[in-house]
Amino acid sequence: HIPADRLQENAAQVAKDHDIFGCDYVGLGAYGFRLQEGDSFMEGFLKDFVPVAQAIKENGKYFMYHNHAHEFKRENGRLILEQMAYTNS
């Protein structure tokens, strides 16, 4: 599990660090789903982590996420976790 701020600061380096262990999967440790002005929780997550996921993919790794209790909150009538699973971003 990698802290969110480290992933956002240098996802490419985190991916390279995973080569030391022969690990193809880079996991986000936790995400607080902070509400950004004018954004939904999901929109904030996508703004923060689509670039991270792209950088990890470009470096030959897979971006992983595991949930906690807050992903079972509802936003716009749907679970946040459900929105994450079915996003096209």
Biopython code that builds the backbone (N, CA, C, O; Angstrom):
import numpy as np
from Bio.PDB.StructureBuilder import StructureBuilder

atoms = [
    (1, "HIS", "N", (0.849, -1.185, 0.000)),
    (1, "HIS", "CA", (0.000, 0.000, 0.000)),
    (1, "HIS", "C", (0.889, 1.241, 0.000)),
    (1, "HIS", "O", (1.761, 1.404, 0.853)),
    (2, "ILE", "N", (0.650, 2.085, -0.952)),
    (2, "ILE", "CA", (1.428, 3.314, -1.086)),
    (2, "ILE", "C", (0.545, 4.496, -0.694)),
    (2, "ILE", "O", (-0.605, 4.576, -1.124)),
    (3, "PRO", "N", (1.076, 5.420, 0.124)),
    (3, "PRO", "CA", (0.282, 6.600, 0.495)),
    (3, "PRO", "C", (-0.112, 7.425, -0.738)),
    (3, "PRO", "O", (0.641, 7.524, -1.706)),
    (4, "ALA", "N", (-1.294, 8.002, -0.676)),
    (4, "ALA", "CA", (-1.830, 8.778, -1.787)),
    (4, "ALA", "C", (-0.895, 9.895, -2.221)),
    (4, "ALA", "O", (-0.693, 10.103, -3.418)),
    (5, "ASP", "N", (-0.321, 10.618, -1.264)),
    (5, "ASP", "CA", (0.536, 11.744, -1.627)),
    (5, "ASP", "C", (1.791, 11.285, -2.363)),
    (5, "ASP", "O", (2.249, 11.971, -3.278)),
    (6, "ARG", "N", (2.350, 10.155, -1.989)),
    (6, "ARG", "CA", (3.539, 9.642, -2.690)),
    (6, "ARG", "C", (3.195, 9.253, -4.121)),
    (6, "ARG", "O", (3.964, 9.526, -5.043)),
    (7, "LEU", "N", (2.053, 8.622, -4.310)),
    (7, "LEU", "CA", (1.623, 8.260, -5.665)),
    (7, "LEU", "C", (1.410, 9.497, -6.523)),
    (7, "LEU", "O", (1.796, 9.527, -7.691)),
    (8, "GLN", "N", (0.798, 10.511, -5.940)),
    (8, "GLN", "CA", (0.504, 11.724, -6.708)),
    (8, "GLN", "C", (1.773, 12.509, -7.011)),
    (8, "GLN", "O", (1.861, 13.167, -8.048)),
    (9, "GLU", "N", (2.750, 12.446, -6.123)),
    (9, "GLU", "CA", (3.992, 13.190, -6.333)),
    (9, "GLU", "C", (4.867, 12.569, -7.411)),
    (9, "GLU", "O", (5.484, 13.288, -8.198)),
    (10, "ASN", "N", (4.929, 11.219, -7.457)),
    (10, "ASN", "CA", (5.819, 10.595, -8.421)),
    (10, "ASN", "C", (5.427, 9.143, -8.682)),
    (10, "ASN", "O", (6.120, 8.218, -8.259)),
    (11, "ALA", "N", (4.331, 8.959, -9.369)),
    (11, "ALA", "CA", (3.826, 7.612, -9.652)),
    (11, "ALA", "C", (4.815, 6.799, -10.481)),
    (11, "ALA", "O", (4.936, 5.589, -10.288)),
    (12, "ALA", "N", (5.520, 7.450, -11.401)),
    (12, "ALA", "CA", (6.482, 6.729, -12.233)),
    (12, "ALA", "C", (7.591, 6.127, -11.377)),
    (12, "ALA", "O", (8.001, 4.989, -11.604)),
    (13, "GLN", "N", (8.073, 6.872, -10.408)),
    (13, "GLN", "CA", (9.133, 6.356, -9.535)),
    (13, "GLN", "C", (8.611, 5.231, -8.645)),
    (13, "GLN", "O", (9.318, 4.253, -8.402)),
    (14, "VAL", "N", (7.391, 5.363, -8.165)),
    (14, "VAL", "CA", (6.792, 4.293, -7.359)),
    (14, "VAL", "C", (6.717, 3.013, -8.177)),
    (14, "VAL", "O", (7.016, 1.931, -7.671)),
    (15, "ALA", "N", (6.319, 3.131, -9.442)),
    (15, "ALA", "CA", (6.254, 1.957, -10.314)),
    (15, "ALA", "C", (7.636, 1.332, -10.477)),
    (15, "ALA", "O", (7.780, 0.111, -10.422)),
    (16, "LYS", "N", (8.642, 2.161, -10.676)),
    (16, "LYS", "CA", (10.009, 1.654, -10.822)),
    (16, "LYS", "C", (10.490, 0.992, -9.527)),
    (16, "LYS", "O", (11.186, -0.022, -9.564)),
    (17, "ASP", "N", (10.119, 1.563, -8.401)),
    (17, "ASP", "CA", (10.497, 0.967, -7.110)),
    (17, "ASP", "C", (9.930, -0.443, -6.968)),
    (17, "ASP", "O", (10.545, -1.301, -6.336)),
    (18, "HIS", "N", (8.772, -0.679, -7.549)),
    (18, "HIS", "CA", (8.144, -2.003, -7.472)),
    (18, "HIS", "C", (8.920, -3.063, -8.262)),
    (18, "HIS", "O", (8.749, -4.259, -8.028)),
    (19, "ASP", "N", (9.770, -2.627, -9.195)),
    (19, "ASP", "CA", (10.606, -3.570, -9.935)),
    (19, "ASP", "C", (11.580, -4.299, -9.012)),
    (19, "ASP", "O", (11.942, -5.447, -9.269)),
    (20, "ILE", "N", (11.997, -3.638, -7.948)),
    (20, "ILE", "CA", (12.949, -4.243, -7.007)),
    (20, "ILE", "C", (12.402, -5.565, -6.468)),
    (20, "ILE", "O", (13.146, -6.525, -6.268)),
    (21, "PHE", "N", (11.095, -5.596, -6.239)),
    (21, "PHE", "CA", (10.462, -6.787, -5.682)),
    (21, "PHE", "C", (9.795, -7.656, -6.746)),
    (21, "PHE", "O", (9.193, -8.680, -6.424)),
    (22, "GLY", "N", (9.900, -7.254, -8.002)),
    (22, "GLY", "CA", (9.239, -7.992, -9.068)),
    (22, "GLY", "C", (7.727, -7.925, -8.969)),
    (22, "GLY", "O", (7.030, -8.863, -9.353)),
    (23, "CYS", "N", (7.223, -6.815, -8.454)),
    (23, "CYS", "CA", (5.791, -6.647, -8.218)),
    (23, "CYS", "C", (5.161, -5.827, -9.347)),
    (23, "CYS", "O", (5.599, -4.712, -9.631)),
    (24, "ASP", "N", (4.138, -6.383, -9.982)),
    (24, "ASP", "CA", (3.469, -5.700, -11.084)),
    (24, "ASP", "C", (2.285, -4.848, -10.640)),
    (24, "ASP", "O", (1.673, -4.164, -11.460)),
    (25, "TYR", "N", (1.960, -4.884, -9.363)),
    (25, "TYR", "CA", (0.761, -4.210, -8.860)),
    (25, "TYR", "C", (1.134, -3.121, -7.863)),
    (25, "TYR", "O", (1.863, -3.365, -6.902)),
    (26, "VAL", "N", (0.625, -1.919, -8.106)),
    (26, "VAL", "CA", (0.851, -0.780, -7.216)),
    (26, "VAL", "C", (-0.486, -0.435, -6.586)),
    (26, "VAL", "O", (-1.433, -0.081, -7.288)),
    (27, "GLY", "N", (-0.568, -0.536, -5.270)),
    (27, "GLY", "CA", (-1.830, -0.315, -4.577)),
    (27, "GLY", "C", (-1.881, 0.981, -3.802)),
    (27, "GLY", "O", (-0.935, 1.337, -3.100)),
    (28, "LEU", "N", (-2.970, 1.670, -3.932)),
    (28, "LEU", "CA", (-3.248, 2.861, -3.133)),
    (28, "LEU", "C", (-3.660, 2.416, -1.743)),
    (28, "LEU", "O", (-4.591, 1.625, -1.594)),
    (29, "GLY", "N", (-2.979, 2.914, -0.730)),
    (29, "GLY", "CA", (-3.257, 2.513, 0.645)),
    (29, "GLY", "C", (-4.609, 2.976, 1.145)),
    (29, "GLY", "O", (-5.340, 2.191, 1.749)),
    (30, "ALA", "N", (-4.952, 4.201, 0.918)),
    (30, "ALA", "CA", (-6.242, 4.738, 1.359)),
    (30, "ALA", "C", (-6.481, 6.061, 0.654)),
    (30, "ALA", "O", (-5.541, 6.773, 0.300)),
    (31, "TYR", "N", (-7.730, 6.373, 0.458)),
    (31, "TYR", "CA", (-8.107, 7.650, -0.134)),
    (31, "TYR", "C", (-9.264, 8.203, 0.664)),
    (31, "TYR", "O", (-10.247, 7.501, 0.900)),
    (32, "GLY", "N", (-9.164, 9.441, 1.079)),
    (32, "GLY", "CA", (-10.148, 10.037, 1.964)),
    (32, "GLY", "C", (-11.392, 10.593, 1.298)),
    (32, "GLY", "O", (-12.300, 11.050, 1.992)),
    (33, "PHE", "N", (-11.462, 10.569, -0.029)),
    (33, "PHE", "CA", (-12.613, 11.112, -0.744)),
    (33, "PHE", "C", (-12.995, 12.492, -0.237)),
    (33, "PHE", "O", (-14.135, 12.735, 0.158)),
    (34, "ARG", "N", (-12.031, 13.378, -0.257)),
    (34, "ARG", "CA", (-12.329, 14.752, 0.155)),
    (34, "ARG", "C", (-13.186, 15.405, -0.924)),
    (34, "ARG", "O", (-13.030, 15.139, -2.116)),
    (35, "LEU", "N", (-14.061, 16.236, -0.488)),
    (35, "LEU", "CA", (-14.955, 16.917, -1.423)),
    (35, "LEU", "C", (-14.276, 18.193, -1.910)),
    (35, "LEU", "O", (-13.965, 19.083, -1.119)),
    (36, "GLN", "N", (-14.052, 18.272, -3.210)),
    (36, "GLN", "CA", (-13.468, 19.460, -3.798)),
    (36, "GLN", "C", (-14.599, 20.354, -4.269)),
    (36, "GLN", "O", (-15.636, 19.870, -4.721)),
    (37, "GLU", "N", (-14.400, 21.639, -4.163)),
    (37, "GLU", "CA", (-15.465, 22.570, -4.504)),
    (37, "GLU", "C", (-16.006, 22.295, -5.903)),
    (37, "GLU", "O", (-15.257, 22.283, -6.879)),
    (38, "GLY", "N", (-17.302, 22.076, -5.984)),
    (38, "GLY", "CA", (-17.962, 21.837, -7.250)),
    (38, "GLY", "C", (-17.870, 20.409, -7.754)),
    (38, "GLY", "O", (-18.481, 20.074, -8.769)),
    (39, "ASP", "N", (-17.124, 19.570, -7.072)),
    (39, "ASP", "CA", (-16.945, 18.187, -7.505)),
    (39, "ASP", "C", (-17.681, 17.234, -6.581)),
    (39, "ASP", "O", (-17.900, 17.531, -5.407)),
    (40, "SER", "N", (-18.053, 16.104, -7.117)),
    (40, "SER", "CA", (-18.534, 15.006, -6.282)),
    (40, "SER", "C", (-17.299, 14.297, -5.732)),
    (40, "SER", "O", (-16.177, 14.575, -6.157)),
    (41, "PHE", "N", (-17.503, 13.399, -4.801)),
    (41, "PHE", "CA", (-16.388, 12.615, -4.290)),
    (41, "PHE", "C", (-15.709, 11.863, -5.429)),
    (41, "PHE", "O", (-14.482, 11.820, -5.507)),
    (42, "MET", "N", (-16.505, 11.274, -6.304)),
    (42, "MET", "CA", (-15.979, 10.495, -7.410)),
    (42, "MET", "C", (-15.179, 11.362, -8.370)),
    (42, "MET", "O", (-14.110, 10.959, -8.830)),
    (43, "GLU", "N", (-15.692, 12.549, -8.675)),
    (43, "GLU", "CA", (-14.974, 13.453, -9.576)),
    (43, "GLU", "C", (-13.614, 13.828, -8.990)),
    (43, "GLU", "O", (-12.623, 13.917, -9.714)),
    (44, "GLY", "N", (-13.574, 14.046, -7.686)),
    (44, "GLY", "CA", (-12.308, 14.356, -7.020)),
    (44, "GLY", "C", (-11.321, 13.206, -7.129)),
    (44, "GLY", "O", (-10.138, 13.412, -7.402)),
    (45, "PHE", "N", (-11.818, 11.989, -6.911)),
    (45, "PHE", "CA", (-10.961, 10.811, -7.018)),
    (45, "PHE", "C", (-10.403, 10.675, -8.433)),
    (45, "PHE", "O", (-9.212, 10.421, -8.614)),
    (46, "LEU", "N", (-11.260, 10.842, -9.425)),
    (46, "LEU", "CA", (-10.809, 10.712, -10.809)),
    (46, "LEU", "C", (-9.776, 11.774, -11.171)),
    (46, "LEU", "O", (-8.794, 11.476, -11.850)),
    (47, "LYS", "N", (-9.988, 13.004, -10.726)),
    (47, "LYS", "CA", (-9.007, 14.064, -10.988)),
    (47, "LYS", "C", (-7.662, 13.714, -10.373)),
    (47, "LYS", "O", (-6.613, 13.936, -10.977)),
    (48, "ASP", "N", (-7.704, 13.159, -9.155)),
    (48, "ASP", "CA", (-6.469, 12.843, -8.441)),
    (48, "ASP", "C", (-5.762, 11.604, -8.978)),
    (48, "ASP", "O", (-4.532, 11.562, -9.005)),
    (49, "PHE", "N", (-6.527, 10.583, -9.410)),
    (49, "PHE", "CA", (-5.885, 9.297, -9.650)),
    (49, "PHE", "C", (-5.908, 8.771, -11.073)),
    (49, "PHE", "O", (-5.245, 7.769, -11.342)),
    (50, "VAL", "N", (-6.623, 9.378, -11.992)),
    (50, "VAL", "CA", (-6.495, 8.957, -13.390)),
    (50, "VAL", "C", (-5.060, 9.217, -13.869)),
    (50, "VAL", "O", (-4.476, 8.342, -14.507)),
    (51, "PRO", "N", (-4.470, 10.388, -13.584)),
    (51, "PRO", "CA", (-3.071, 10.590, -14.000)),
    (51, "PRO", "C", (-2.109, 9.605, -13.334)),
    (51, "PRO", "O", (-1.141, 9.168, -13.956)),
    (52, "VAL", "N", (-2.368, 9.260, -12.092)),
    (52, "VAL", "CA", (-1.535, 8.287, -11.383)),
    (52, "VAL", "C", (-1.630, 6.930, -12.071)),
    (52, "VAL", "O", (-0.613, 6.299, -12.358)),
    (53, "ALA", "N", (-2.851, 6.489, -12.332)),
    (53, "ALA", "CA", (-3.057, 5.185, -12.978)),
    (53, "ALA", "C", (-2.408, 5.150, -14.359)),
    (53, "ALA", "O", (-1.843, 4.130, -14.753)),
    (54, "GLN", "N", (-2.485, 6.253, -15.092)),
    (54, "GLN", "CA", (-1.871, 6.308, -16.420)),
    (54, "GLN", "C", (-0.348, 6.193, -16.320)),
    (54, "GLN", "O", (0.273, 5.467, -17.096)),
    (55, "ALA", "N", (0.250, 6.907, -15.365)),
    (55, "ALA", "CA", (1.704, 6.848, -15.186)),
    (55, "ALA", "C", (2.149, 5.450, -14.775)),
    (55, "ALA", "O", (3.186, 4.968, -15.230)),
    (56, "ILE", "N", (1.386, 4.811, -13.934)),
    (56, "ILE", "CA", (1.720, 3.449, -13.506)),
    (56, "ILE", "C", (1.625, 2.489, -14.687)),
    (56, "ILE", "O", (2.490, 1.632, -14.864)),
    (57, "LYS", "N", (0.585, 2.632, -15.486)),
    (57, "LYS", "CA", (0.422, 1.780, -16.674)),
    (57, "LYS", "C", (1.555, 2.001, -17.662)),
    (57, "LYS", "O", (2.079, 1.043, -18.231)),
    (58, "GLU", "N", (1.937, 3.256, -17.871)),
    (58, "GLU", "CA", (3.034, 3.580, -18.793)),
    (58, "GLU", "C", (4.352, 2.955, -18.342)),
    (58, "GLU", "O", (5.261, 2.760, -19.149)),
    (59, "ASN", "N", (4.450, 2.644, -17.056)),
    (59, "ASN", "CA", (5.647, 2.027, -16.504)),
    (59, "ASN", "C", (5.476, 0.524, -16.293)),
    (59, "ASN", "O", (6.217, -0.091, -15.526)),
    (60, "GLY", "N", (4.490, -0.064, -16.980)),
    (60, "GLY", "CA", (4.339, -1.505, -17.006)),
    (60, "GLY", "C", (3.710, -2.140, -15.788)),
    (60, "GLY", "O", (3.872, -3.339, -15.559)),
    (61, "LYS", "N", (2.988, -1.347, -14.994)),
    (61, "LYS", "CA", (2.367, -1.859, -13.770)),
    (61, "LYS", "C", (0.855, -1.678, -13.829)),
    (61, "LYS", "O", (0.318, -1.035, -14.731)),
    (62, "TYR", "N", (0.196, -2.260, -12.853)),
    (62, "TYR", "CA", (-1.254, -2.154, -12.712)),
    (62, "TYR", "C", (-1.586, -1.385, -11.439)),
    (62, "TYR", "O", (-1.002, -1.637, -10.385)),
    (63, "PHE", "N", (-2.518, -0.455, -11.537)),
    (63, "PHE", "CA", (-2.975, 0.321, -10.383)),
    (63, "PHE", "C", (-4.074, -0.453, -9.669)),
    (63, "PHE", "O", (-5.047, -0.878, -10.290)),
    (64, "MET", "N", (-3.917, -0.631, -8.383)),
    (64, "MET", "CA", (-4.875, -1.397, -7.585)),
    (64, "MET", "C", (-5.459, -0.503, -6.483)),
    (64, "MET", "O", (-4.836, 0.457, -6.032)),
    (65, "TYR", "N", (-6.652, -0.854, -6.082)),
    (65, "TYR", "CA", (-7.330, -0.113, -5.014)),
    (65, "TYR", "C", (-8.100, -1.108, -4.170)),
    (65, "TYR", "O", (-8.767, -1.997, -4.700)),
    (66, "HIS", "N", (-8.011, -0.962, -2.875)),
    (66, "HIS", "CA", (-8.873, -1.791, -2.035)),
    (66, "HIS", "C", (-9.681, -0.877, -1.131)),
    (66, "HIS", "O", (-9.206, 0.160, -0.667)),
    (67, "ASN", "N", (-10.886, -1.286, -0.903)),
    (67, "ASN", "CA", (-11.841, -0.388, -0.258)),
    (67, "ASN", "C", (-11.785, -0.420, 1.266)),
    (67, "ASN", "O", (-11.205, -1.311, 1.886)),
    (68, "HIS", "N", (-12.407, 0.583, 1.821)),
    (68, "HIS", "CA", (-12.630, 0.734, 3.260)),
    (68, "HIS", "C", (-14.121, 1.050, 3.427)),
    (68, "HIS", "O", (-14.869, 1.020, 2.449)),
    (69, "ALA", "N", (-14.547, 1.343, 4.618)),
    (69, "ALA", "CA", (-15.974, 1.564, 4.878)),
    (69, "ALA", "C", (-16.540, 2.778, 4.130)),
    (69, "ALA", "O", (-17.704, 2.760, 3.731)),
    (70, "HIS", "N", (-15.745, 3.823, 3.935)),
    (70, "HIS", "CA", (-16.306, 5.043, 3.339)),
    (70, "HIS", "C", (-16.709, 4.874, 1.876)),
    (70, "HIS", "O", (-17.461, 5.701, 1.359)),
    (71, "GLU", "N", (-16.241, 3.841, 1.197)),
    (71, "GLU", "CA", (-16.683, 3.619, -0.171)),
    (71, "GLU", "C", (-18.097, 3.049, -0.231)),
    (71, "GLU", "O", (-18.668, 2.906, -1.312)),
    (72, "PHE", "N", (-18.657, 2.726, 0.925)),
    (72, "PHE", "CA", (-20.033, 2.233, 0.971)),
    (72, "PHE", "C", (-21.036, 3.335, 1.283)),
    (72, "PHE", "O", (-22.212, 3.066, 1.530)),
    (73, "LYS", "N", (-20.559, 4.589, 1.270)),
    (73, "LYS", "CA", (-21.472, 5.725, 1.360)),
    (73, "LYS", "C", (-22.114, 5.911, -0.014)),
    (73, "LYS", "O", (-21.543, 5.549, -1.043)),
    (74, "ARG", "N", (-23.295, 6.476, -0.001)),
    (74, "ARG", "CA", (-23.993, 6.727, -1.265)),
    (74, "ARG", "C", (-23.800, 8.176, -1.701)),
    (74, "ARG", "O", (-23.797, 9.102, -0.890)),
    (75, "GLU", "N", (-23.641, 8.331, -2.980)),
    (75, "GLU", "CA", (-23.565, 9.643, -3.598)),
    (75, "GLU", "C", (-24.393, 9.558, -4.871)),
    (75, "GLU", "O", (-24.173, 8.681, -5.706)),
    (76, "ASN", "N", (-25.334, 10.461, -5.012)),
    (76, "ASN", "CA", (-26.243, 10.448, -6.163)),
    (76, "ASN", "C", (-26.974, 9.112, -6.285)),
    (76, "ASN", "O", (-27.219, 8.621, -7.387)),
    (77, "GLY", "N", (-27.317, 8.535, -5.132)),
    (77, "GLY", "CA", (-28.096, 7.300, -5.113)),
    (77, "GLY", "C", (-27.321, 6.023, -5.361)),
    (77, "GLY", "O", (-27.909, 4.942, -5.378)),
    (78, "ARG", "N", (-26.018, 6.123, -5.553)),
    (78, "ARG", "CA", (-25.194, 4.939, -5.825)),
    (78, "ARG", "C", (-24.031, 4.873, -4.848)),
    (78, "ARG", "O", (-23.520, 5.903, -4.408)),
    (79, "LEU", "N", (-23.615, 3.658, -4.510)),
    (79, "LEU", "CA", (-22.440, 3.496, -3.667)),
    (79, "LEU", "C", (-21.212, 4.061, -4.372)),
    (79, "LEU", "O", (-21.065, 3.907, -5.585)),
    (80, "ILE", "N", (-20.340, 4.708, -3.626)),
    (80, "ILE", "CA", (-19.099, 5.217, -4.214)),
    (80, "ILE", "C", (-18.309, 4.058, -4.825)),
    (80, "ILE", "O", (-17.754, 4.193, -5.915)),
    (81, "LEU", "N", (-18.258, 2.934, -4.135)),
    (81, "LEU", "CA", (-17.532, 1.768, -4.650)),
    (81, "LEU", "C", (-18.106, 1.303, -5.991)),
    (81, "LEU", "O", (-17.356, 0.931, -6.893)),
    (82, "GLU", "N", (-19.415, 1.323, -6.117)),
    (82, "GLU", "CA", (-20.061, 0.947, -7.377)),
    (82, "GLU", "C", (-19.672, 1.919, -8.488)),
    (82, "GLU", "O", (-19.412, 1.508, -9.619)),
    (83, "GLN", "N", (-19.635, 3.197, -8.160)),
    (83, "GLN", "CA", (-19.245, 4.199, -9.153)),
    (83, "GLN", "C", (-17.802, 3.979, -9.600)),
    (83, "GLN", "O", (-17.478, 4.127, -10.778)),
    (84, "MET", "N", (-16.946, 3.626, -8.653)),
    (84, "MET", "CA", (-15.542, 3.370, -8.987)),
    (84, "MET", "C", (-15.411, 2.173, -9.928)),
    (84, "MET", "O", (-14.612, 2.193, -10.864)),
    (85, "ALA", "N", (-16.197, 1.141, -9.672)),
    (85, "ALA", "CA", (-16.109, -0.086, -10.458)),
    (85, "ALA", "C", (-16.602, 0.107, -11.886)),
    (85, "ALA", "O", (-16.139, -0.574, -12.800)),
    (86, "TYR", "N", (-17.528, 1.021, -12.082)),
    (86, "TYR", "CA", (-18.140, 1.159, -13.396)),
    (86, "TYR", "C", (-17.815, 2.464, -14.103)),
    (86, "TYR", "O", (-18.514, 2.846, -15.041)),
    (87, "THR", "N", (-16.777, 3.148, -13.673)),
    (87, "THR", "CA", (-16.396, 4.381, -14.354)),
    (87, "THR", "C", (-15.670, 4.044, -15.655)),
    (87, "THR", "O", (-14.995, 3.018, -15.750)),
    (88, "ASN", "N", (-15.810, 4.894, -16.631)),
    (88, "ASN", "CA", (-15.139, 4.703, -17.916)),
    (88, "ASN", "C", (-13.845, 5.474, -18.002)),
    (88, "ASN", "O", (-13.206, 5.494, -19.054)),
    (89, "SER", "N", (-13.445, 6.110, -16.913)),
    (89, "SER", "CA", (-12.221, 6.919, -16.965)),
    (89, "SER", "C", (-10.990, 6.086, -16.736)),
    (89, "SER", "O", (-9.877, 6.612, -16.748)),
]
sb = StructureBuilder()
sb.init_structure("model")
sb.init_model(0)
sb.init_chain("A")
sb.init_seg("    ")
for serial, (resi, resn, name, xyz) in enumerate(atoms, 1):
    if name == "N":
        sb.init_residue(resn, " ", resi, " ")
    sb.init_atom(name, np.array(xyz, "f"), 0.0, 1.0, " ", f" {name:<3s}", serial, name[0])
structure = sb.get_structure()
